Amino acid sequence: MKVVSLVPSITEALFDLGLTENEVVGRTKFCIHPEEMVKNVPVIGGTKNINIDKIKALQPDIILANKEENVKEQVEALMDDFKVIVTNVENIEDNYYLLKNLGKIFNLEEKAQHFNLKIYEILNQTKINSAIKVAYLIWKNPYMTVGSDTFIHKILFEIGFENIFKDKTRYPQIIVEDLAEAEIIMLSSEPFPFKEKHIEELKEFYPEKKIMIVDGEAFSWYGTHIAKCGDYFKEMIAEIDFLNTNLH
């Protein structure tokens, strides 16, 4: 079965479940994991600007898309000629069914279940000691954060953080003053590549706050990715718990 994936985290999941570059025949330029496998798969554009002619030339049996990552009109144009499955992953339950369905489609149900159990195990074992108010920034100029109907918010919640923008939806624009309530400000490594200098900029406003760069993939990549983030989450939480004990 020939598959084109228009979603980076789904491309990673397909390879994790056991598909090879003989089956995954097309990907976006943002599909970067697993590196040694994806380098052999033809690129069909970006997530928001796919090359429909290139996809047609590959003649896939299935195209995997995502409601948030891909452009509706482009996906609909592909539906005329191909079987397109549009995913929508907003929480851990959605993610469970995404993997379950991928397992069903490719006869890899046992492997999918293994990843699902691993994800639940990581999220159940990884909790901070007491709820901490956080702001999670994904963009700069303007600053943008995450509302309650996002996958990132759900991961923060699962680990025990309280998103100070939980009354907002999607990815609202904010100003520095809006961050006053946060005990910790998280700067995501993607889509905007926050660096140390951006921590310094925010420290001018909030010298007393903990401001940290976090691995954006660990919070925003659904599919199988969280199953590999156990150590990362544990280390991050240990650092935060240590700080918290010393702060209070």
Number of C-alpha atoms within 10 A of each C-alpha: 12 15 23 26 27 30 26 22 20 26 27 24 24 25 18 18 22 13 18 15 17 11 17 24 22 27 29 24 19 15 23 16 18 14 10 8 15 23 15 14 19 18 22 22 18 18 22 15 13 20 15 14 10 14 21 12 8 15 16 21 13 17 24 19 23 20 14 15 15 18 15 14 9 14 22 13 11 16 13 9 11 16 13 21 15 16 18 14 19 19 17 19 10 16 20 21 16 22 26 19 15 19 19 13 12 13 12 18 16 13 15 27 16 14 23 23 12 17 22 16 13 19 19 11 12 20 20 19 16 12 13 18 16 21 28 27 27 20 21 17 9 11 15 19 26 24 21 19 16 17 22 24 25 20 20 17 16 18 20 19 21 19 24 22 23 16 9 14 13 15 18 14 15 17 11 11 9 12 20 14 13 20 18 20 23 22 26 24 18 15 13 16 14 21 13 11 9 15 19 13 11 15 14 9 13 17 12 10 14 17 22 18 18 20 16 21 17 20 20 21 19 27 28 27 21 23 20 14 17 18 12 13 23 17 12 15 18 15 11 17 17 12 12 16 10 8 7 5
